[in-house]
Amino acid sequence: MKLFSFLLITSAIAACLAQTIELVTHLMAQFFRRAQTNVSIPWLSVSMLELH
């Protein structure tokens, strides 16, 4: 019984992780599509690093 509940929780966590990764990749794709030019992407990553 313990093993079953463990597997159930593990699969639920895996599903949540998969959805989160899917959402992140979708948002990243939209972001890069908006950026479009290759010149703006390195500048954006540099400015993001400076903010942190």
N, C-alpha and C positions, 0 to 999 in steps of 0.2 A: 504493500500500500504506500509506504514511504517513497519507494522508487517511482511509482506512478505519479505521485504529486510532484516529485522532483522533476520528472520529465515534462510534466504539464507546465510548471513554472519556467523551466529552461526554454521550452518552445515558445512560450508567451514573450519572454525576454528577447529571444531571437527574432520574433515577428516584429516587435517594437523597434529593435535595432535596424532591421531591414527597411522598415518604413522611414525611419529617421534618415538613414543613408540615402534612400531614394529621394526624399524631400530635399536634402542638402545638395545632392547632385543636380536636381532639377533647378534649384535656386542658383547654383553656380553656373549652370548652362545659360540661364536667363541673363545673369550678370555679365558673362563673357560676350553674349550676343549683343547686349547693350553697349558694351565697351567697343566691340567690333575691331578697331585698329590694334595692331600689335604694339604700337608705341605707348598707348594709354595704360596697358596692363602692367608693365614693370613700374611705371610711375605710381599707379594706384597701390601696388604691393609695397613700394617703398614708403609712401605716405601712411599706409596702414601700420607698418613697422614703427614709424616715428611716433604715431599716436600712442602705442602701447608702452 
